Amino acid sequence: MWIPLVNKLGGTHHGYFLPHEGANHIAYALFTFPSLAAYEEYRAKMALDEECQIAYKFAEDTKCILSYERSFMRPVFK
């Protein structure tokens, strides 16, 4: 549900990634924004967006998200 939502609200969703080996209860969703300010705008829009609220409710109802952690990264090479 989140790939089109992130893209709609100004980001680029790069997909979901699961481990090939090792822990099988962790997945990563990777997305980027042009700037930290654009990400903050996304967060504000997301809180008010009806489709995002439906996605949150789905996650809450199905318990498909066990935990949510954010990390901010920058590329090593440009």
C-alpha atoms as one frame of an Amber mdcrd trajectory, in Angstrom:
protein
   0.000   0.000   0.000   2.827   2.408   0.779   4.718   2.401  -2.545   2.170
   4.564  -4.386   1.516   6.648  -1.263   5.168   7.615  -0.784   5.444   8.421
  -4.492   2.205  10.443  -4.414   3.434  12.537  -1.487   6.788  13.510  -3.006
   9.174  10.657  -2.291  10.628   7.801  -4.305   9.879   4.360  -2.895  12.619
   1.879  -3.826  10.758  -1.202  -2.627  10.765  -3.672   0.208  13.719  -5.887
   1.007  13.778  -9.143   2.944  16.881 -10.982   4.118  18.078 -13.826   1.923
  19.596 -15.490   4.980  19.486 -14.729   8.679  16.652 -13.180  10.655  13.355
 -13.615   8.848  11.272 -11.173  10.880  12.925  -8.006   9.589  12.132  -6.251
   6.326  13.347  -2.923   5.028  11.366  -0.342   3.107  13.712   2.056   1.372
  12.619   5.426   0.087  14.248   8.750  -0.620  13.284  12.410  -0.689  15.056
  15.332  -2.350  15.819  16.858   1.069  15.097  16.547   4.766  12.615  19.417
   4.376  10.767  17.426   1.681  10.650  14.457   4.033   9.170  16.617   6.790
   6.545  17.879   4.324   5.752  14.245   3.479   5.249  13.451   7.172   2.837
  16.379   7.575   0.863  15.442   4.435   0.826  11.759   5.421  -0.856  12.543
   8.739  -3.770  14.171   6.908  -4.039  11.875   3.879  -7.089   9.579   3.825
  -5.297   6.797   1.916  -2.452   6.860   4.449  -4.947   6.545   7.287  -6.415
   3.464   5.566  -2.924   1.981   5.242  -2.202   2.650   8.928  -5.501   1.041
   9.910  -4.699  -2.010   7.779  -1.326  -2.387   9.500  -2.946  -1.983  12.907
  -5.702  -4.507  12.152  -3.450  -7.152  10.589  -0.401  -6.539  12.808   1.743
  -6.839   9.676   4.162  -4.269  11.120   5.749  -5.516  14.337   7.953  -2.498
  14.878   8.826   0.673  13.043  12.252   2.265  13.137  13.595   5.110  11.023
  17.179   5.560   9.950  18.512   8.429   7.910  21.396   7.559   5.596  23.495
   9.284   3.027  25.350   7.725   0.093  29.004   6.878   0.511  29.779   7.681
  -3.121  28.041  10.240  -5.309
